Amino acid sequence: MNVSFFIARRYLFSKKSHNVVNVISAISVCGIAVATAAIVCVFSIFNGFGGIVEGTFNAFDPDLKITVKEGKVFDYHTPEFEKALQINGIQIISESLEENALFMFGESQVPVLMKGVSEEFKLMTDMEKLLLEGSFNLREDVVDYTTLGSGLAMTLGARPGFINPIEIYAPKRDVRVNLANPAAAFTRAYIQIGGVFSLNSPEYDEQMAIVPIQLARDLFGYENQVTSLDIKLEPNVSVNRVKREIERILGDNFLVEDRYQQQKESYRMMQIEKWVTFLIMVFVLLIAVFNLVGSLSMLIVEKRDDIKSLQNMGASEQLISRIFLYEGWLISFIGIISGIITGLALCLLQQYFGLLQLSDTPGAYIIDAYPVIVKMTDVVIAFAVVSLISLLTVLYPVNNLRKKLQQ
């Protein structure tokens, strides 16, 4: 066994002559362990919230979404689209037409983003998972239904089951407003309330109303145009492969987005929050690691007689320095491994027992307890960062010792 490592291990696990060194060494291990466990837990909680957001958006967003780069609407009844939509792996295609309109219900008037969808939208999404009230219907016999975002429904004061319909005013395209008769510049329609949904996103919950696409076309004067084509792929089909093939066929005039690109800002914001929190935890770790410097410095002072004995026996400066270098590294790794084990244990307890609740009132949020998802990549990152900081910190007292030995 390496002599330096053997002596360092004896120093760490044998009883020291001064109890204060034992205490500071234990504090160093605990500080590193707590900081490491905190990093693992923070990463896992952010992954948990990310999984909740991803699962919610996956229930609403298609696998692929095709939009036009310039302009607002396009007609997809072309040879290029016919070829692109026959690519192997495409299961369902849904039309979507989004325009701004005015909803009136009782005395409430609210501008909304009206999303017209075809019947295939039911098969593509999991709206039942997102519904808070009512049911998701587009049309029943001759009656059109709308599904409102939760915030929009609250603003309108509308709920499923109300007899009175919502009145829709849509501006006519290419028509100037006549101040003497401004109502002539709008198309009017009525629609019943079918359900209320929530994506926990203000962009959707407070503004969006889902309606039949034919009603949207009638209101805005479109024939076959859409603002987007939504595509659901067959299970186990490569999204990137189908995306590349569609882009190759359609050319540069159209944008093909996967689920991440459709919600790019939301996912990016979550990643920024995650890594900013990680940097804060790293600063906390730096404070904890200072205890390691104190512990190692005091140990060097305590072992002055041993150092002189080793020098008299012919030990080199390099061998003596390595003893305390290994000592610091052992303290660091014990703290890191203990912290990772503790962090993983806390995450498992939270995952299965929900120890930390989001609210004292059950059902106040879509989940009752803080969600956690442990990813091994995050554990490896935590191990690498804490190890690097700890190992570099140990070099300071060891270098001071080396300089004294050279004098």
N, C-alpha and C positions, 0 to 999 in steps of 0.2 A: 504494500500500500504506500502511496505517496506520503513522505514524512511530514510535509507541511500540512496536508489535509488531515492526517492522523492527529497531529497536535491540535489543530483547529477544532476538530470534533471533540477532543478531550476537554478543551477549554469551554466549549459550548454546553456540553452535557454533564460536566463535573461541577461540584459545588465550589463556588468562588469564595475567596476569603472575605470579600466585602459584599454584604447583602445588597447595597445600593446598585452594584453592577448587575446583579441578578434582576432587580426590579426594572432597571432601564432596558436591559435586553428583552425582558418580557413585554415591556411597553412598546418597544420597537417592533416586535413580532405582531403584537395586537394591532398596532397602528397600521402596519402594512396589510394585515389580514382584513381589517375593517374597510380600508380604502379599496382593496381588491374586490371584496364581497359587494361593496356599494356599486362599483363599476359594472360587475356582472348583473346585479339586480336592475340597475338603471337601463342597461342595454336591453335586458329581457322585457322590462315594462314598456319601453318604446317599441320593441318588436311586437308586443301584445296589442298595443293601440294601433300600430301599423297594420296588423292582421285584421283587426276589427274594421278599420277603414277600407282596406283592400277587399275584404269579404262583402262589405256593403256596396262598394262601387262595382264589384264584379257581378252583383245581382242586378245591376242596372245597365252597365256599359257593355257593349258588344266586344267580341274578340278583336274585330277590326272595324274601323270606321273610315269610309271614303268621303272626302269633301273636295270641293273645287278650290284651287289656290287663289284665283281671282274671280271676284263676283260672289254671289250669295247662293244661287240655285243653279242646277244643271239638269239636263235631260239625259238619263243613262240608257235610253233606247238607241244605242249605237252598236256597230259591229265590234268595236274595241271592248265595250262593256260586256257584250254577249260572250266574247271569248274569255274575258277575265273572270266572269262569274261562273264559268264552267270548269275552273281549276279544281283538281282533285282535292278533297278535304273540306270544301265549303258545304255546310249543311243547311243553313237557313239564311235568307236575305230579307231584310226588313227596310221599308221606306220610312224616311223621316223628313218632316218639313217644319222648320222653326221660324216663327215670326212674332213680332210684338203686337199685342192687342190690349183692349181695355175691358175688364170684367166689371160688371155692375150687379150687386146683389143687395136688395133693400136700399139703404142709403149709402152703402159703401161703394166706392169706385177705386179700382186698383189696376195699374198697368202690369201686365204679366207677360212672361215668355211662354207663348203657346206652342207646344210641341205636338204636331200631328204625326201619328204613327199608324202603320198598317196592322192588320190582324196578326201578322207574323211576330210582332213585338211581344205578344203574350208567350210565344214559344221560346223566344230568345232570352227573355229576362225572367227573374224570379221575383215578380212584383208582390206576391203574397208574403214574402219575407220582409218587405219594406212597408207594407200597409199597416196603418194604425187603426183605421176605421173603414167599414164598408168593404167593397170588393172591387176588383179591377175589371171594368167592362168598358168597351168602346162603343158598341151599338147593340141595341136589342129591339128587334122589329123596326119601328120607325123612329125610335128614341135614341138620341146621341147622349153619351155620358162622358164626363170629365173626371179625372183623378187629380186632386189638388195637392200641392206641397203643404206640409203641416202649417208653416208660417203664413202662407197665403190663405189657407182655410180660416185661420184664426183672424186675420185682418178683415176678410170678407164677412166673418161671422156665419160661415156656411158649413154644414155637416151633411154626411150621407143620410138619406131618408127625408130630407126637407122636400116639401111638395113644390115650392116655388123654384123655378129654374134660374140659372145665371144668365144674364144678358151680356152678349159679346158684341163689342164694336171693333171692327177691323177697318183700318184706312184703305181706301181704294187706291190701287197703284195708278200713277200717271194722271191723277185727278187733283186739280187745285181746289183748295177750300174756298167755298163761297161764303163770305161773311154774312150774307143775308140769309143763307140756309146752310149752315155748317154740317147739319146731319146728312146732307146729300153726299158728302165726301166719305161717308162710312158705310160699310156693309154690316147689317145686324143679324144676329142669330141667337137662338136660345139653346141651352144645354143643361141637362140634369146632373146632379152631383152623385158620382158613383162611389168614390172612396177618397181617403186621405193617406198620403205616403210620406215617409221621412227618410232622407239620406244623411241627416245630421250635417248638412252643408247649406249655408245661407243661400248660395247661388241656386240651389234647387228648391229647398224647402220654402223660401220666401217669394220665389218668382215664378216657378214652373207650374203649368197646368197641361196635363196630357189629354189629348182629344183625338178623335178619328181623323185620319189624314185627308179623307174626302171632304170633311167639313172645313178643314184648314184651307184646302185648295179652293173650295167654293167661296170662302170668305175673302181670300186674297187674290183670286182671279188667276190661279195657276191651273195647268192641265195635267201634265205628267211630271213636272219638275219636282225635284227634291233638294233639300239642303245637305242631306247625307244619306249614304247607303250603309246600313249596319249589317255586319256579317257575323254569324256564329259558325264556328268550325266544328268538325267532328272530333270526338275524343281522341287524345294522343296524337293529333296532327300538329306539326311544327308551325307555330304562328309566324316565325321569321321567314320560313320558306314560302308560305302562301303570300305573305306581305311583299316579299321581293318579286315574286312572279307577277302579282297585280301591278306593282309599280313599273315593272318592265313593260307590261302590255299597255297600260294607260299613259305612260310617259310623264313628263314634267308638269302637266297642267293640273294634276290631281294629287291630293295628299292622302296617304294611307297611314293611319295611326293605330298602334296597338293599345291595350288598356293603360299601360304606363304613360304613354304619350298623351292619351286623352285627359288624364288627370295629373299631368306633369307638375303643375304648380303645387298641388296638394302633397304629392309624394316628395317633391323637393323640399318643401317647408318642413315636413316631418323629419327628413334626413338632416336638415340644418339644425333643428331643435335637438336632435339626438346627439350630434357631434359637438354642439356648443355645450350641452350638459356634460358630455364626456370631458371636454377641456376643463370645465369647472372642477370635475372630480379629480383630474390630474393635478390641479393646483392644491387640492386637499391632500392628495397623495404626497406632494412635495413637502408639505408641512409635516406629515407623518414620518417621512423618511429622515427628517432632521434628527429624530430620536436615534436613528441608526448611527449617525455620525457621533453623537454623544456617547452612545453605548460602546462603540468601538474605540473611541479616544480614551475613555475611562479604563477599558480593558487593557489598552497598551500601557497606561500609567501603572495599573495594578501588576502587570507582568514584567516590570523593569528588571527584577532580579532574574527571572527566567530568561529574558533576552540576553543579559550579561553572561549567564551560564552557557547559553547556546553559542554565544560568540567565543567564549573561552574554549568550548569544545570544537571550534573550527567551523561553525555554521556560517554560511555566507549571508550577506545583506539580502540577497534575492530570496533565500530560503525563509529568513525571518519575516520579510515583508509578505511573502505568500501565505504565511500562517494566518496573519490578521486579515489578509484579503479573502481567504477561504472562510474565515470566521464571519466576516460581514456577509459574504454570499450565502452561507448557510442560514444565517438569521433571515435574510431576504427571502430565500426560497421556502423556508418553513412558513413565513408569513404569507407568501403568495399562494402556496398550495392550500394552506388552511383557509385563506380568504375565498379561493375558488370553490372549495368543498362547501364552505358555509353559504356562499352565494347561491350555488346550485341547490343546496338543501332548502334555503328560504324560497327560492323560485318554485320548487316542487310543492312545498307546503302551500304556497299561495295559489298555485295552479289547481290543486286538488281540494283544498279546504277554504280558499278565499278568506284568508285571515284579515287582510286590509280591505275594507269596504269603501266604495266611492261615496256613499251617502248612508245616513242612518235610516233613511226611508226606502224600503224595498220598492223597486220598480221606478225610482226617480230617473234613472238612466237606462239605456238599452242593456247595460250590464251592471251587476251589483258590486262586483269586486274588481280590483285592478287586474287587468289581463297580463299574462306573462307568456312569452315564447322564447325559449332558450335556443340560440344558434351557436353551433360550435365555432364558427368563424369569429363571433364576438368574444367567446371565451379565449380563443387563441390570441386575439388582439389585446385583450386585457392582460393576459399572461406576458405577452411580448413587451408591452409598454411598461408595466410595473417592473418587470425584470430589468429592462434597460435603464430605467431611472434609478432603481436600487443599486445596480452594479456600478453605474457611473458615480453614484454618491459615495460608495465605499472607497473609491480611489483617493478621495481627499485626505482622510486620516492616514491611509497607507502611504501616500506620497510624503506626507509630513514625517512619518516614521523613517522612511528611506533616507530622507535628507539628514535626519539626526544621526542615523547609523553611519553616514558617510563623513560626518564631522570628526 
